[in-house]
Amino acid sequence: FDFIIKAGEQNFVEEGAPEGAKPSVVVSTPNGLSPDVALVVVDKTEDPEVIAKIPEKDSVNVEKIFDISLEKNGDNIQVSEVGGLITIKILLDEELKTKDLKLYHIHNDTEVSEIVLGEAGKVNQYVIDGDYAVITIDRLSEFAFVSVVPSSFQWWIVVAGVLGALAIV
């Protein structure tokens, strides 16, 4: 889904969701957004170019990727132009809440940083608040939730090591 949200705190409920469903995304700024500023969110969960930027992409499962930006009169603007911080709440379904999640912020094509589980309201940290991951951030771009894949292949490394040692003897 792609969607645009205007002004203050806004809720987005995915198209086709049952009536009364929780919003998939909730956004807010300390002072709200003026009516001529739009928050644009694009789902890039299946985008191979974005997936390629994720560290450890071969040892994680991509769960959700959102490209989030602000626009004014059709032009991208920075978070600093609307007060410096924005809070994004992303709904985590029951299955996601049981997984070992990591959150990456992919800024531009070269800068990727992990947003760590931490304190509410701290920049570049996120918290779980009920059914939502809550992120306070000072710049926008792509955000990727990934789940860590359990290391079931490690026994192969041990077997290969033992077989290699036996071959030497």
Solvent accessible surface area in square Angstrom, and as a share of the most:
residue,aa,sasa,rsa
1,F,74,0.31
2,D,100,0.52
3,F,18,0.07
4,I,105,0.54
5,I,11,0.05
6,K,110,0.46
7,A,34,0.26
8,G,22,0.21
9,E,113,0.51
10,Q,64,0.29
11,N,92,0.47
12,F,34,0.14
13,V,65,0.38
14,E,74,0.33
15,E,173,0.77
16,G,81,0.78
17,A,37,0.29
18,P,104,0.65
19,E,182,0.82
20,G,79,0.76
21,A,33,0.26
22,K,107,0.45
23,P,29,0.18
24,S,12,0.08
25,V,1,0.01
26,V,11,0.07
27,V,1,0.01
28,S,28,0.18
29,T,15,0.09
30,P,96,0.60
31,N,128,0.66
32,G,23,0.22
33,L,12,0.06
34,S,54,0.35
35,P,108,0.68
36,D,64,0.33
37,V,4,0.02
38,A,9,0.07
39,L,0,0.00
40,V,21,0.12
41,V,1,0.00
42,V,40,0.23
43,D,49,0.25
44,K,50,0.21
45,T,26,0.15
46,E,149,0.67
47,D,40,0.21
48,P,102,0.64
49,E,132,0.59
50,V,4,0.03
51,I,48,0.25
52,A,57,0.44
53,K,54,0.23
54,I,2,0.01
55,P,51,0.32
56,E,92,0.41
57,K,90,0.38
58,D,141,0.73
59,S,53,0.34
60,V,13,0.07
61,N,77,0.39
62,V,39,0.22
63,E,37,0.17
64,K,44,0.19
65,I,0,0.00
66,F,8,0.03
67,D,34,0.18
68,I,1,0.00
69,S,29,0.19
70,L,1,0.00
71,E,48,0.21
72,K,78,0.33
73,N,127,0.65
74,G,61,0.59
75,D,96,0.50
76,N,109,0.56
77,I,24,0.12
78,Q,103,0.46
79,V,3,0.02
80,S,84,0.54
81,E,111,0.50
82,V,22,0.13
83,G,51,0.49
84,G,22,0.21
85,L,60,0.30
86,I,1,0.00
87,T,35,0.20
88,I,0,0.00
89,K,57,0.24
90,I,1,0.00
91,L,37,0.18
92,L,2,0.01
93,D,76,0.40
94,E,122,0.55
95,E,113,0.51
96,L,8,0.04
97,K,73,0.31
98,T,115,0.67
99,K,68,0.29
100,D,96,0.50
101,L,27,0.14
102,K,50,0.21
103,L,0,0.00
104,Y,9,0.04
105,H,3,0.01
106,I,1,0.00
107,H,29,0.13
108,N,99,0.51
109,D,106,0.55
110,T,127,0.74
111,E,72,0.32
112,V,47,0.27
113,S,49,0.32
114,E,79,0.35
115,I,2,0.01
116,V,73,0.42
117,L,117,0.58
118,G,36,0.35
119,E,105,0.47
120,A,79,0.61
121,G,53,0.51
122,K,91,0.39
123,V,53,0.31
124,N,71,0.37
125,Q,48,0.22
126,Y,10,0.04
127,V,25,0.14
128,I,80,0.40
129,D,82,0.43
130,G,58,0.56
131,D,31,0.16
132,Y,24,0.09
133,A,0,0.00
134,V,21,0.12
135,I,0,0.00
136,T,12,0.07
137,I,0,0.00
138,D,63,0.33
139,R,76,0.28
140,L,22,0.11
141,S,18,0.11
142,E,15,0.07
143,F,0,0.00
144,A,0,0.00
145,F,0,0.00
146,V,0,0.00
147,S,4,0.02
148,V,57,0.33
149,V,58,0.34
150,P,108,0.68
151,S,61,0.40
152,S,83,0.54
153,F,118,0.49
154,Q,101,0.45
155,W,135,0.48
156,W,149,0.52
157,I,108,0.55
158,V,98,0.56
159,V,60,0.34
160,A,63,0.49
161,G,46,0.44
162,V,80,0.46
163,L,106,0.53
164,G,33,0.31
165,A,55,0.42
166,L,115,0.57
167,A,89,0.69
168,I,154,0.78
169,V,155,0.89
